[in-house]
């Protein structure tokens, strides 16, 4: 039986992969703590002695938007050079090479019907990758060649319930995969409104004073405090309020993770790596949730039954 052994809500902003000199120039001569935070997170969780505690990373990617179904990467290996269509000047020809996990991808998809959703594993070698995955892999996965990385995109036609259902299927698929020890990464921001183009270069420093509105900044800080208290129920119960501040991808990356960890019953407390920082108007933070000793929900998640028989493949428009 597989299990989720850790989870994180992590920032992937382009600034973190810029050369150090460029980062310092943009940030009034200071290093952004989103970078130092990821280095510390790697040391504490992804590398060293802690590396024996997991074998697979599943990224819930806020930049990859599908339309008629959820898609999970199922390639045995992903390798190539990544240039971002959004910011090719700063993310250009970045090499990546890591193993995937086709067995896990297929098992996740097998639980789609049970949870009333649609999930398709795709092993096409030419399926695009996105920097919400690649930027974090550069910090947390590069140099660890035995660690598998899998990505699941958000679905732009889905709502909160759809993404919670994906998370439930994800947890069941992990549990049905023998021996898997998985880390989940919800890759994305909190509030996410950019400054207009003619103003944006005046707001590139990391100081939260540059967050697009004071109200968005306070909403972010409120949720960070709740995460540190293990109050995932408060975060989920106030999503209508948070959506007013336009969290990245409607916070679907977090909602998928929450669905896998027990939703309102999840009691895991966050450890913060680095500071809460601005990125051209958006709220960014690294929060890590260790698996509580008595389980994600305080009493442990129920063991799911074996996956159902495979569905007959079908096509969609």
Secondary structure, DSSP 8 states (H G I E B T S, - for coil): --EEEEEEEE---GGGGS-HHHHHHHTTT---HHHHHHHHHIIIIISGGGGGG-SEEEEEEEEEEESSSEEEE--SEEEEEE--SS-TTTS-SEEEEEE--HHHHHHHHHTTGGGT--EEEE--TT----HHHHHHHHHHTTT-TT-EEEEEEEETT--HHHHHHHHHHHHHHHHTSTT-EEEEEEE--SBB----HHHHTTS-S--GGGSS-HHHHHHHHHHHHHHHHT-HHHHHHTHHHHGGG-BGGGGHHHHHHHHHHTGGG----EEEEEEEEEETTEEEEEEEEE--TT-TTSS------------------
